[in-house]
């Protein structure tokens, strides 16, 4: 009896179960198809590229209900009819291809790229191209969908030798064969190809040619250009016919990289951003400076810390590395420590508090005032040296123990640092110290006294505040020209203002030779001073020699680790 009741119940539920299952099956909604549609693809060897001359197949995929003859307009003045047509474009550009059938049409945009020679450097034996010995060869691909005739013109850098050891400047073969370079630095090989008489975009390859001995490397930042590297080859080791050219790392210098620092195998670029002189940043949002970390060969770039969207005066201007801490000074307030392994940080005073501020030293309102603009900084035998060139000037010296525990409104004789002020009342911008030779180097931009100076520490202290004592220590270029700062006008005729000129941003000591390197920017069309470029002070000759003329340089730094390349 119970079984019969159960069977009856199941029979009654079956229709409901069926309906329930049916309702849970999703409906397939068929969207209306466009009246006209088409597809296209490249035929031949360059199926993934839409080059000039590439044959493109167009296929009508419109529904069968769309009646009429397919009419194609390729956007370059050509047309065709049919369900499947082929066409190639003779010039690079963006084209609108239109298919019309009856009263309906469909358009699609196609981008056609011009052909460019694809030039690559083949692997070099030993991994480094060494001057005068390494053989360098190239691989070349020139996309040629129409199999047109090709003409080649290779332009080779000065001092290039072919496989026979002959100096060549050009080559018209498809490949120039094995090449040897007799000059150090970035050697740019260029290739101009004509296809069926039409000149294609130029191809090029940058060969980084190293020296044949291990020597240090100088890095410098070019205004509006790239980070460059330069091998510091001693004159005695350099053949008379060998040129030492810079390496282009292919990385932007940024906006105002006043300081470069080097630690282990990394280059630190301190870029204070667009605005480095006074700006009314009431909202504190105009900052855009940052510190970047670049591997010594330029293969890797990271951001250490950024000041984007913060106060412009908190951008990083000048810096110094001690142990594993990078200390950087903002425009006019203080010095901020950041661990060198920091990456992708956004500056905040809470996370990165000051190591020292103006009003935490006895010099405050007793030598320098609020807003005193800073230059290069660093430690010499445990004593901080901080250049100040506006609103309290000189090189202010102090130890960590001189930093007060709280801010003060006015310093007094009891808490002024014992190290004292060097070049008081003068406007020093940068300095370097050679401990081996006991030599102190500095730059001034005081009108009538601007330039490069070299003296001992005792002589520095003896100069005191009297500019008349400076004369014996001023060094001119080997041509007898000076290094005046661009202080005329506001802004000055080159860059900056009369209060904050650029001129010489930083000096870099090569500890191996005792030479000091710096970049100098001449005021435009000023024949009374040395030309813009890279310079070297040689302690053996006690004069300044031209290294590279013409490059407008900001920061400079030496990687002391010797190597043939980087």
TORBA-597234 format. One record per residue (C-alpha): residue number from 1; residue in one letter; x, y, z; chain. Coordinates in pm, 1 decimal. Layout:
N
  nr rest       px       py       pz kette
 NUM    a        X        Y        Z     A
...
//
This chain:
566
  nr rest       px       py       pz kette
   1    x      0.0      0.0      0.0     A
   2    x    276.5    238.5     92.7     A
   3    x    458.7    146.4   -226.9     A
   4    x    153.8    229.5   -437.8     A
   5    x    123.2    572.2   -269.8     A
   6    x    492.7    641.5   -338.6     A
   7    x    455.1    546.0   -706.1     A
   8    x    154.3    772.4   -741.9     A
   9    x    343.3   1061.4   -584.2     A
  10    x    639.8   1014.9   -819.2     A
  11    x    410.7   1007.3  -1119.2     A
  12    x    253.3   1331.4  -1002.0     A
  13    x    589.7   1501.5   -950.1     A
  14    x    745.3   1403.5  -1283.3     A
  15    x    584.9   1686.6  -1482.5     A
  16    x    696.6   1938.1  -1220.4     A
  17    x   1051.2   1806.9  -1223.7     A
  18    x   1058.3   1823.7  -1599.2     A
  19    x    938.3   2183.0  -1597.5     A
  20    x   1192.4   2273.6  -1327.3     A
  21    x   1482.1   2124.4  -1528.5     A
  22    x   1365.4   2298.5  -1841.9     A
  23    x   1344.6   2638.3  -1669.9     A
  24    x   1707.2   2611.2  -1544.4     A
  25    x   1854.1   2564.7  -1891.7     A
  26    x   1982.4   2909.3  -2005.3     A
  27    x   1831.9   3051.6  -2318.1     A
  28    x   2074.4   3113.5  -2602.2     A
  29    x   2012.2   3460.9  -2732.1     A
  30    x   2116.7   3502.7  -3091.4     A
  31    x   2243.4   3855.1  -3149.6     A
  32    x   2175.6   4009.2  -3486.3     A
  33    x   2474.2   3985.0  -3723.3     A
  34    x   2599.9   4294.3  -3906.5     A
  35    x   2466.1   4314.8  -4257.5     A
  36    x   2824.7   4357.2  -4380.9     A
  37    x   3143.1   4216.0  -4227.5     A
  38    x   3488.4   4111.6  -4343.6     A
  39    x   3819.2   3967.7  -4228.0     A
  40    x   4174.8   4023.5  -4346.7     A
  41    x   4522.2   3874.7  -4301.2     A
  42    x   4873.9   3910.7  -4444.1     A
  43    x   4991.4   3648.4  -4692.5     A
  44    x   5348.1   3524.5  -4726.7     A
  45    x   5650.0   3544.9  -4494.8     A
  46    x   5539.9   3843.4  -4285.0     A
  47    x   5204.5   3720.7  -4158.4     A
  48    x   5232.0   3912.6  -3830.2     A
  49    x   5344.1   4242.2  -3979.0     A
  50    x   5156.9   4488.2  -4196.2     A
  51    x   5445.1   4632.6  -4395.2     A
  52    x   5444.1   4845.6  -4704.5     A
  53    x   5415.1   4594.4  -4987.3     A
  54    x   5265.1   4316.5  -4772.9     A
  55    x   4990.8   4134.4  -4965.3     A
  56    x   4672.2   4143.3  -4758.2     A
  57    x   4382.6   3909.7  -4829.6     A
  58    x   4033.9   4049.6  -4763.1     A
  59    x   3742.3   3805.7  -4724.4     A
  60    x   3373.0   3897.3  -4724.3     A
  61    x   3207.2   3732.1  -4420.4     A
  62    x   2868.3   3902.8  -4453.1     A
  63    x   2554.8   3688.9  -4404.6     A
  64    x   2411.5   3521.3  -4712.7     A
  65    x   2095.0   3731.2  -4675.1     A
  66    x   2289.4   4046.5  -4771.1     A
  67    x   2240.8   4067.9  -5143.4     A
  68    x   2464.6   4249.7  -5388.1     A
  69    x   2818.6   4257.3  -5525.9     A
  70    x   3093.4   4316.1  -5262.0     A
  71    x   3270.1   4644.0  -5349.1     A
  72    x   3599.8   4726.1  -5173.2     A
  73    x   3752.9   5070.1  -5117.4     A
  74    x   4105.8   5038.8  -4971.4     A
  75    x   4144.5   5402.6  -4868.1     A
  76    x   4445.5   5466.4  -5090.6     A
  77    x   4255.7   5531.7  -5411.4     A
  78    x   4240.4   5165.6  -5515.1     A
  79    x   3925.2   4951.1  -5528.4     A
  80    x   3813.3   4598.9  -5618.8     A
  81    x   3507.2   4371.4  -5626.3     A
  82    x   3450.2   4014.2  -5517.1     A
  83    x   3413.7   3797.7  -5208.1     A
  84    x   3792.6   3748.8  -5179.1     A
  85    x   4038.9   4011.3  -5296.5     A
  86    x   4410.7   4088.7  -5242.3     A
  87    x   4575.3   4428.2  -5209.4     A
  88    x   4901.5   4586.2  -5091.6     A
  89    x   4974.6   4942.3  -4984.3     A
  90    x   5266.9   5129.8  -5138.0     A
  91    x   5310.3   5384.9  -4859.1     A
  92    x   5309.3   5369.5  -4480.5     A
  93    x   5010.9   5518.8  -4303.3     A
  94    x   4666.8   5455.1  -4158.3     A
  95    x   4400.6   5348.3  -4406.6     A
  96    x   4025.7   5299.4  -4373.9     A
  97    x   3915.6   4995.2  -4572.6     A
  98    x   3544.1   4994.4  -4661.1     A
  99    x   3327.5   4707.2  -4790.1     A
 100    x   2993.5   4797.0  -4943.7     A
 101    x   2717.8   4549.2  -5040.1     A
 102    x   2396.1   4698.5  -5165.7     A
 103    x   2280.0   4963.6  -4920.9     A
 104    x   2504.9   4841.9  -4640.0     A
 105    x   2873.4   4903.5  -4563.4     A
 106    x   3142.7   4825.4  -4305.1     A
 107    x   3472.8   5008.8  -4241.3     A
 108    x   3789.6   4903.8  -4055.2     A
 109    x   4116.7   5089.7  -3993.8     A
 110    x   4446.3   4927.9  -4094.1     A
 111    x   4790.7   5060.0  -3994.3     A
 112    x   5068.2   4998.0  -4247.6     A
 113    x   5428.9   5025.0  -4123.5     A
 114    x   5722.2   5128.8  -4334.8     A
 115    x   6005.3   4884.4  -4386.7     A
 116    x   6317.1   4934.4  -4175.4     A
 117    x   6636.5   4725.8  -4185.2     A
 118    x   6651.2   4500.1  -3877.3     A
 119    x   7016.7   4513.2  -3773.8     A
 120    x   7157.5   4311.0  -3482.7     A
 121    x   7505.9   4248.5  -3345.4     A
 122    x   7609.9   3883.1  -3343.2     A
 123    x   7746.9   3741.0  -3014.7     A
 124    x   8104.1   3859.6  -2952.9     A
 125    x   8368.7   3611.6  -2841.8     A
 126    x   8437.5   3667.1  -2472.1     A
 127    x   8124.6   3879.9  -2434.0     A
 128    x   8308.9   4213.9  -2457.3     A
 129    x   8412.5   4400.9  -2767.4     A
 130    x   8772.3   4497.9  -2698.6     A
 131    x   8939.9   4776.2  -2893.0     A
 132    x   9171.8   4666.1  -3177.8     A
 133    x   9119.1   4292.2  -3126.0     A
 134    x   8754.4   4178.7  -3108.6     A
 135    x   8578.8   4081.9  -3432.2     A
 136    x   8226.9   4219.0  -3468.5     A
 137    x   7972.2   4097.3  -3725.2     A
 138    x   7606.7   4168.0  -3788.5     A
 139    x   7287.3   3991.7  -3886.4     A
 140    x   7046.9   4170.5  -4117.5     A
 141    x   6686.7   4126.7  -4218.0     A
 142    x   6511.8   4356.2  -4462.0     A
 143    x   6140.2   4269.0  -4498.0     A
 144    x   6074.9   4261.0  -4872.8     A
 145    x   5726.0   4128.9  -4949.5     A
 146    x   5745.0   4228.4  -5319.1     A
 147    x   6101.7   4099.4  -5370.4     A
 148    x   6217.8   4437.7  -5494.1     A
 149    x   6582.5   4509.8  -5573.3     A
 150    x   6789.2   4625.9  -5275.0     A
 151    x   7089.3   4856.7  -5247.0     A
 152    x   7301.8   4884.5  -4928.9     A
 153    x   7519.3   5163.2  -4788.6     A
 154    x   7692.7   5101.7  -4457.5     A
 155    x   7841.5   5404.3  -4279.7     A
 156    x   8109.0   5304.0  -4030.7     A
 157    x   8265.9   5504.8  -3746.9     A
 158    x   8616.2   5644.5  -3779.9     A
 159    x   8888.7   5388.5  -3731.2     A
 160    x   8685.8   5084.9  -3842.9     A
 161    x   8887.2   4805.8  -4004.8     A
 162    x   8756.0   4527.3  -4231.5     A
 163    x   8860.6   4161.0  -4224.1     A
 164    x   9175.6   4249.1  -4422.4     A
 165    x   9282.6   4506.7  -4165.1     A
 166    x   9205.1   4800.4  -4394.9     A
 167    x   9046.3   5119.4  -4262.2     A
 168    x   8702.2   5161.3  -4422.0     A
 169    x   8433.2   5423.5  -4378.2     A
 170    x   8161.8   5277.8  -4603.5     A
 171    x   8056.1   4945.3  -4751.7     A
 172    x   7799.7   4861.4  -5020.1     A
 173    x   7781.1   4485.4  -4965.0     A
 174    x   7477.6   4329.5  -4798.6     A
 175    x   7696.3   4265.3  -4491.1     A
 176    x   8035.5   4424.4  -4419.4     A
 177    x   8186.4   4106.1  -4272.1     A
 178    x   8400.5   4102.8  -3958.5     A
 179    x   8489.3   4448.8  -3830.4     A
 180    x   8746.2   4570.2  -3578.6     A
 181    x   8722.6   4904.7  -3400.7     A
 182    x   9030.9   5110.1  -3313.3     A
 183    x   8851.0   5362.8  -3093.2     A
 184    x   8693.7   5315.7  -2749.2     A
 185    x   8333.6   5407.9  -2666.0     A
 186    x   7997.2   5383.2  -2837.7     A
 187    x   8066.0   5312.1  -3204.0     A
 188    x   7751.0   5358.8  -3410.9     A
 189    x   7719.4   5158.3  -3730.8     A
 190    x   7454.0   5289.5  -3970.0     A
 191    x   7284.1   5121.6  -4264.4     A
 192    x   7088.8   5294.2  -4540.1     A
 193    x   6888.2   5065.3  -4770.5     A
 194    x   6719.3   5155.4  -5097.3     A
 195    x   6433.8   4929.9  -5203.5     A
 196    x   6345.1   4956.1  -5570.0     A
 197    x   6504.8   5302.1  -5562.9     A
 198    x   6312.7   5416.3  -5253.9     A
 199    x   6520.2   5507.8  -4946.3     A
 200    x   6405.2   5324.2  -4634.1     A
 201    x   6431.3   5441.0  -4276.4     A
 202    x   6789.2   5415.5  -4152.5     A
 203    x   6894.3   5119.8  -3940.0     A
 204    x   7170.9   5137.8  -3679.8     A
 205    x   7355.4   4936.9  -3417.1     A
 206    x   7550.4   5071.8  -3120.4     A
 207    x   7867.9   4874.9  -3046.6     A
 208    x   8011.3   4936.2  -2698.3     A
 209    x   8387.4   4906.2  -2748.8     A
 210    x   8592.4   4853.8  -2434.4     A
 211    x   8955.9   4937.3  -2364.6     A
 212    x   9223.1   4665.2  -2368.5     A
 213    x   9309.0   4718.8  -2002.0     A
 214    x   9104.0   4752.2  -1683.6     A
 215    x   9047.2   5121.5  -1600.6     A
 216    x   8786.2   5316.9  -1399.7     A
 217    x   8468.5   5458.9  -1556.0     A
 218    x   8329.7   5811.2  -1530.7     A
 219    x   7952.7   5865.5  -1554.6     A
 220    x   7792.1   6197.7  -1638.1     A
 221    x   7442.4   6330.2  -1704.7     A
 222    x   7376.0   6545.7  -2011.2     A
 223    x   7117.1   6823.4  -2012.2     A
 224    x   6824.7   6711.5  -2228.8     A
 225    x   7019.2   6395.4  -2317.3     A
 226    x   7130.1   6063.5  -2178.1     A
 227    x   7342.7   5916.4  -1902.0     A
 228    x   7688.4   5869.8  -2049.6     A
 229    x   7994.5   5670.5  -1945.9     A
 230    x   8358.5   5741.9  -2026.2     A
 231    x   8665.2   5524.2  -1973.6     A
 232    x   8938.8   5698.2  -1773.6     A
 233    x   9235.5   5582.8  -1978.5     A
 234    x   9571.3   5724.1  -1861.2     A
 235    x   9744.7   5925.2  -2130.9     A
 236    x  10049.6   5698.7  -2108.4     A
 237    x   9840.3   5390.1  -2193.5     A
 238    x   9654.3   5548.8  -2481.9     A
 239    x   9794.6   5527.0  -2835.4     A
 240    x   9817.1   5865.6  -3004.8     A
 241    x   9573.7   5760.3  -3278.7     A
 242    x   9313.6   5613.1  -3041.9     A
 243    x   9003.2   5815.3  -2961.0     A
 244    x   8826.2   5765.7  -2627.5     A
 245    x   8461.6   5841.5  -2694.7     A
 246    x   8177.9   5823.0  -2439.4     A
 247    x   7930.4   5537.1  -2413.5     A
 248    x   7564.4   5621.5  -2449.8     A
 249    x   7367.0   5410.9  -2201.3     A
 250    x   7046.3   5501.5  -2386.7     A
 251    x   6881.1   5622.3  -2063.6     A
 252    x   6738.9   5969.7  -2014.8     A
 253    x   6929.1   6196.3  -1776.0     A
 254    x   6598.5   6331.3  -1647.7     A
 255    x   6533.2   6700.8  -1590.2     A
 256    x   6796.4   6836.7  -1350.3     A
 257    x   7025.2   6555.8  -1225.8     A
 258    x   7262.4   6779.9  -1031.5     A
 259    x   7430.3   6486.9   -852.8     A
 260    x   7536.6   6132.8   -942.5     A
 261    x   7656.6   5884.9   -680.0     A
 262    x   7806.6   5538.3   -716.6     A
 263    x   7795.5   5243.1   -479.0     A
 264    x   7905.3   4885.2   -550.2     A
 265    x   7773.2   4828.2   -905.2     A
 266    x   7492.1   5086.0   -910.4     A
 267    x   7466.0   5444.5  -1025.0     A
 268    x   7233.1   5672.4   -825.8     A
 269    x   7086.9   5968.8  -1015.3     A
 270    x   6953.8   6256.7   -802.5     A
 271    x   6712.2   6450.7  -1023.0     A
 272    x   6546.9   6751.1   -856.9     A
 273    x   6285.3   6769.9  -1132.0     A
 274    x   6161.3   7058.7  -1340.3     A
 275    x   6169.1   7333.6  -1078.2     A
 276    x   6498.2   7386.1   -899.6     A
 277    x   6492.3   7759.6   -824.9     A
 278    x   6227.8   7947.3   -629.5     A
 279    x   5862.7   7873.7   -703.8     A
 280    x   5550.9   7969.5   -509.0     A
 281    x   5429.4   7619.0   -424.4     A
 282    x   5167.6   7713.2   -165.1     A
 283    x   4978.9   7384.1   -201.0     A
 284    x   5296.9   7174.8   -181.9     A
 285    x   5220.7   6971.5   -493.1     A
 286    x   5477.0   7081.6   -754.8     A
 287    x   5746.7   6831.9   -659.9     A
 288    x   5851.0   6585.5   -930.5     A
 289    x   6208.0   6493.8   -837.7     A
 290    x   6332.7   6141.8   -775.8     A
 291    x   6636.5   5926.1   -717.8     A
 292    x   6687.6   5652.5   -977.3     A
 293    x   6912.9   5347.9   -946.9     A
 294    x   7083.5   5232.9  -1266.6     A
 295    x   7300.6   4925.6  -1312.2     A
 296    x   7654.2   5013.7  -1418.9     A
 297    x   7592.9   4900.0  -1779.0     A
 298    x   7251.9   5067.5  -1802.8     A
 299    x   7064.5   4739.2  -1839.8     A
 300    x   6838.7   4796.9  -1538.7     A
 301    x   6665.7   5108.5  -1402.6     A
 302    x   6466.2   5135.9  -1078.7     A
 303    x   6316.1   5419.0   -877.5     A
 304    x   6460.2   5450.2   -529.4     A
 305    x   6240.3   5731.3   -396.2     A
 306    x   6008.6   5981.8   -562.8     A
 307    x   5880.3   6320.6   -451.4     A
 308    x   5602.1   6335.2   -711.2     A
 309    x   5310.9   6550.6   -598.2     A
 310    x   5489.3   6672.3   -284.4     A
 311    x   5648.5   7010.1   -212.6     A
 312    x   5892.6   7116.1   -486.4     A
 313    x   6157.7   7221.2   -234.8     A
 314    x   6167.2   6862.3    -99.9     A
 315    x   6299.7   6724.0   -428.4     A
 316    x   6646.6   6558.2   -405.8     A
 317    x   6923.8   6800.9   -504.9     A
 318    x   7263.1   6683.3   -374.1     A
 319    x   7374.0   6365.9   -200.9     A
 320    x   7636.3   6154.6    -30.7     A
 321    x   7661.0   5779.4     41.3     A
 322    x   7809.8   5642.4    361.1     A
 323    x   7797.3   5268.0    425.7     A
 324    x   7443.4   5161.1    326.8     A
 325    x   7274.7   5499.8    364.6     A
 326    x   7221.1   5760.2     94.5     A
 327    x   7193.6   6108.1    244.0     A
 328    x   7032.4   6368.5     22.7     A
 329    x   6971.0   6738.1     73.8     A
 330    x   6656.4   6906.9    -45.1     A
 331    x   6669.6   7263.6   -172.4     A
 332    x   6708.9   7454.8    151.2     A
 333    x   6593.0   7276.2    466.6     A
 334    x   6789.9   6967.1    559.5     A
 335    x   6948.3   6629.2    489.5     A
 336    x   6741.0   6311.3    461.7     A
 337    x   6881.2   5956.9    505.1     A
 338    x   6745.7   5672.5    288.9     A
 339    x   6871.5   5310.0    298.0     A
 340    x   7031.1   5235.2    -39.5     A
 341    x   6817.7   4920.8    -84.0     A
 342    x   6497.9   5133.3    -80.5     A
 343    x   6290.4   5096.2   -397.2     A
 344    x   5969.0   5255.3   -528.1     A
 345    x   5917.4   5467.5   -217.6     A
 346    x   5719.4   5791.9   -205.8     A
 347    x   5880.2   6054.7     13.7     A
 348    x   5709.2   6144.2    339.5     A
 349    x   5868.0   6313.1    638.1     A
 350    x   5712.4   6049.9    867.1     A
 351    x   5878.7   5756.9    688.3     A
 352    x   6200.4   5940.0    602.8     A
 353    x   6271.3   6191.8    883.4     A
 354    x   6555.6   6442.2    859.8     A
 355    x   6905.9   6357.5    975.4     A
 356    x   6958.8   6729.0   1032.9     A
 357    x   6774.9   7054.1    964.2     A
 358    x   6901.1   7412.8    968.5     A
 359    x   6742.3   7496.2   1298.2     A
 360    x   6894.7   7192.5   1471.0     A
 361    x   7245.7   7336.3   1443.0     A
 362    x   7401.4   7630.7   1624.5     A
 363    x   7463.9   7798.5   1289.7     A
 364    x   7095.5   7881.5   1257.1     A
 365    x   7051.5   8261.2   1244.1     A
 366    x   7415.9   8268.9   1343.5     A
 367    x   7573.1   8208.3   1003.7     A
 368    x   7290.0   8082.3    789.6     A
 369    x   6925.6   8179.1    782.3     A
 370    x   6602.2   8005.8    700.8     A
 371    x   6592.7   7920.7    332.1     A
 372    x   6970.7   7906.5    296.1     A
 373    x   7019.4   7732.2    -38.5     A
 374    x   7244.2   7427.3    -36.3     A
 375    x   7497.1   7273.9   -272.1     A
 376    x   7712.6   6962.1   -254.9     A
 377    x   7759.8   6785.5     76.1     A
 378    x   7967.8   6503.7    221.5     A
 379    x   8189.8   6393.3    507.2     A
 380    x   8564.0   6442.0    545.2     A
 381    x   8719.4   6250.8    835.4     A
 382    x   8381.7   6228.4   1008.6     A
 383    x   8297.8   6598.2    965.6     A
 384    x   8004.4   6703.7    748.9     A
 385    x   8080.7   6968.0    485.9     A
 386    x   7773.2   7135.3    334.4     A
 387    x   7802.4   7407.1     71.3     A
 388    x   7565.0   7701.9    108.4     A
 389    x   7550.1   7972.4   -154.7     A
 390    x   7255.3   8197.0    -62.9     A
 391    x   7118.4   8353.0    257.6     A
 392    x   7413.5   8253.0    470.0     A
 393    x   7706.6   8132.9    261.1     A
 394    x   8015.9   7919.1    291.4     A
 395    x   8093.2   7555.9    364.8     A
 396    x   7924.4   7478.5    696.3     A
 397    x   8098.8   7202.9    890.8     A
 398    x   7965.2   6993.7   1178.3     A
 399    x   7971.0   6645.4   1328.4     A
 400    x   7672.0   6426.7   1410.7     A
 401    x   7726.1   6514.2   1777.0     A
 402    x   7669.8   6881.9   1691.4     A
 403    x   7309.4   6812.2   1588.6     A
 404    x   7077.2   6942.4   1859.7     A
 405    x   6790.8   6743.1   2009.1     A
 406    x   6538.1   7019.2   1946.7     A
 407    x   6496.5   7313.6   1711.4     A
 408    x   6628.3   7656.3   1802.4     A
 409    x   6541.2   8009.1   1694.9     A
 410    x   6892.4   8147.7   1735.3     A
 411    x   7231.5   7981.3   1778.4     A
 412    x   7484.2   8096.9   2035.6     A
 413    x   7854.9   8063.0   2098.5     A
 414    x   7804.7   7759.9   2318.6     A
 415    x   7652.3   7539.5   2051.3     A
 416    x   7824.2   7651.9   1730.0     A
 417    x   8007.7   7347.3   1583.3     A
 418    x   8380.0   7350.7   1653.5     A
 419    x   8465.3   7268.7   1290.3     A
 420    x   8340.6   7613.1   1190.1     A
 421    x   8264.6   7767.7    852.8     A
 422    x   8506.6   7758.9    558.8     A
 423    x   8486.4   8024.0    284.2     A
 424    x   8247.8   8226.7    497.1     A
 425    x   8064.8   8494.5    302.8     A
 426    x   8151.3   8325.6    -27.7     A
 427    x   7929.7   8113.5   -253.6     A
 428    x   8073.8   7760.7   -286.8     A
 429    x   7869.3   7520.9   -501.7     A
 430    x   8067.6   7193.5   -509.0     A
 431    x   8376.9   7032.7   -362.0     A
 432    x   8591.1   6718.1   -364.9     A
 433    x   8862.4   6596.2   -129.8     A
 434    x   9164.6   6380.4   -209.5     A
 435    x   9279.3   6226.2    115.2     A
 436    x   9592.3   6075.6    -40.8     A
 437    x   9722.6   6410.6   -163.4     A
 438    x   9560.7   6611.7    114.0     A
 439    x   9404.3   6836.7   -150.2     A
 440    x   9067.2   7012.3   -123.8     A
 441    x   8894.8   7125.9   -443.2     A
 442    x   8600.6   7366.2   -459.2     A
 443    x   8408.8   7592.1   -695.2     A
 444    x   8277.4   7942.9   -632.3     A
 445    x   8032.4   8152.7   -828.7     A
 446    x   8099.0   8489.9   -663.7     A
 447    x   8122.1   8756.2   -932.5     A
 448    x   8488.3   8826.9  -1005.9     A
 449    x   8597.6   8517.5   -814.3     A
 450    x   8395.9   8242.0   -980.4     A
 451    x   8583.6   7931.9  -1087.0     A
 452    x   8775.8   7623.2   -977.7     A
 453    x   9014.5   7620.4   -680.7     A
 454    x   9266.5   7371.2   -536.4     A
 455    x   9433.6   7397.1   -195.6     A
 456    x   9522.1   7201.5    117.5     A
 457    x   9287.1   7188.8    416.4     A
 458    x   9517.9   7421.2    610.4     A
 459    x   9513.3   7664.9    319.9     A
 460    x   9135.1   7640.9    303.3     A
 461    x   9109.9   7740.5    666.8     A
 462    x   9361.4   8021.5    617.0     A
 463    x   9153.3   8175.9    337.8     A
 464    x   8898.0   8268.1    602.1     A
 465    x   8643.5   8519.9    480.3     A
 466    x   8880.1   8725.3    266.7     A
 467    x   8835.1   8680.3   -109.4     A
 468    x   9172.2   8843.6   -164.5     A
 469    x   9327.6   8524.9    -22.1     A
 470    x   9177.3   8314.4   -301.9     A
 471    x   9408.4   8419.8   -584.4     A
 472    x   9691.7   8165.3   -536.1     A
 473    x   9453.0   7872.2   -551.7     A
 474    x   9249.1   7953.9   -862.7     A
 475    x   9308.5   7716.1  -1154.9     A
 476    x   9246.1   7808.5  -1518.0     A
 477    x   9203.1   7579.0  -1817.0     A
 478    x   9504.1   7475.4  -2022.0     A
 479    x   9403.7   7748.9  -2267.7     A
 480    x   9417.7   8013.0  -1995.9     A
 481    x   9039.5   8056.0  -1980.9     A
 482    x   8837.5   8054.6  -1659.4     A
 483    x   8514.0   7893.9  -1540.7     A
 484    x   8283.4   8179.1  -1448.8     A
 485    x   7928.1   8098.7  -1337.0     A
 486    x   7632.2   8213.8  -1543.9     A
 487    x   7489.9   8467.0  -1297.2     A
 488    x   7370.3   8738.7  -1533.6     A
 489    x   6997.2   8793.5  -1564.0     A
 490    x   6703.4   8626.6  -1396.7     A
 491    x   6674.8   8367.7  -1525.9     A
 492    x   7037.4   8353.4  -1627.5     A
 493    x   7127.1   8339.2  -1992.6     A
 494    x   7192.0   7964.8  -1978.7     A
 495    x   6981.7   7820.7  -1697.2     A
 496    x   6879.2   7900.9  -1343.4     A
 497    x   6873.5   8244.2  -1181.9     A
 498    x   7133.9   8491.9  -1063.5     A
 499    x   7089.3   8341.2   -715.5     A
 500    x   7092.6   7978.5   -827.2     A
 501    x   7318.3   7934.3  -1131.1     A
 502    x   7406.9   7593.9  -1269.1     A
 503    x   7761.4   7630.5  -1411.6     A
 504    x   7948.6   7349.9  -1225.8     A
 505    x   7718.8   7109.9  -1038.7     A
 506    x   7954.4   6845.6   -902.8     A
 507    x   8316.7   6730.7   -901.3     A
 508    x   8431.0   6368.7   -915.4     A
 509    x   8766.3   6240.6   -790.8     A
 510    x   8946.4   5954.6   -964.8     A
 511    x   9126.4   5805.6   -666.0     A
 512    x   9361.3   5609.2   -893.7     A
 513    x   9522.1   5917.6  -1048.1     A
 514    x   9411.5   6205.5   -825.4     A
 515    x   9246.4   6375.4  -1123.4     A
 516    x   8922.8   6567.3  -1063.3     A
 517    x   8647.7   6576.2  -1328.0     A
 518    x   8362.8   6822.2  -1366.9     A
 519    x   8115.2   6947.7  -1622.8     A
 520    x   8106.2   7320.9  -1699.7     A
 521    x   7832.5   7520.8  -1872.5     A
 522    x   7949.2   7844.0  -2030.5     A
 523    x   7720.0   8142.4  -2067.1     A
 524    x   7614.9   8157.0  -2432.3     A
 525    x   7868.1   8315.6  -2666.7     A
 526    x   8112.6   8402.6  -2389.4     A
 527    x   8467.0   8376.4  -2533.7     A
 528    x   8627.5   8493.2  -2209.5     A
 529    x   8563.0   8157.0  -2042.6     A
 530    x   8620.5   7794.9  -2133.1     A
 531    x   8366.3   7631.1  -2367.4     A
 532    x   8089.5   7411.7  -2232.3     A
 533    x   8211.8   7055.2  -2180.4     A
 534    x   8379.0   6795.3  -1957.2     A
 535    x   8705.1   6894.3  -1786.5     A
 536    x   8979.2   6731.8  -1580.0     A
 537    x   9207.9   6884.3  -1321.7     A
 538    x   9545.3   6709.7  -1328.8     A
 539    x   9739.6   6744.5  -1000.4     A
 540    x  10067.6   6653.0  -1173.6     A
 541    x  10049.9   6953.0  -1406.2     A
 542    x   9827.9   7168.8  -1180.3     A
 543    x   9607.3   7270.7  -1469.9     A
 544    x   9266.9   7188.9  -1615.2     A
 545    x   9249.2   6996.4  -1940.7     A
 546    x   8963.6   6961.5  -2186.1     A
 547    x   8820.4   6608.9  -2201.2     A
 548    x   8508.9   6654.4  -2416.4     A
 549    x   8391.9   6983.4  -2557.5     A
 550    x   8026.6   7070.8  -2615.1     A
 551    x   7836.4   6845.0  -2374.3     A
 552    x   7619.6   7041.9  -2123.6     A
 553    x   7679.8   6834.8  -1811.2     A
 554    x   7511.4   6820.5  -1470.1     A
 555    x   7632.3   6554.1  -1223.2     A
 556    x   7950.8   6345.8  -1256.2     A
 557    x   8078.4   6045.4  -1061.4     A
 558    x   8356.2   5785.9  -1089.6     A
 559    x   8315.2   5409.8  -1060.0     A
 560    x   8661.2   5329.5   -918.3     A
 561    x   8641.1   4957.0   -992.5     A
 562    x   8860.9   4896.8  -1294.3     A
 563    x   8720.1   4714.3  -1596.7     A
 564    x   8762.3   4702.7  -1973.6     A
 565    x   8401.2   4803.5  -2029.7     A
 566    x   8170.7   4876.1  -1732.5     A
//
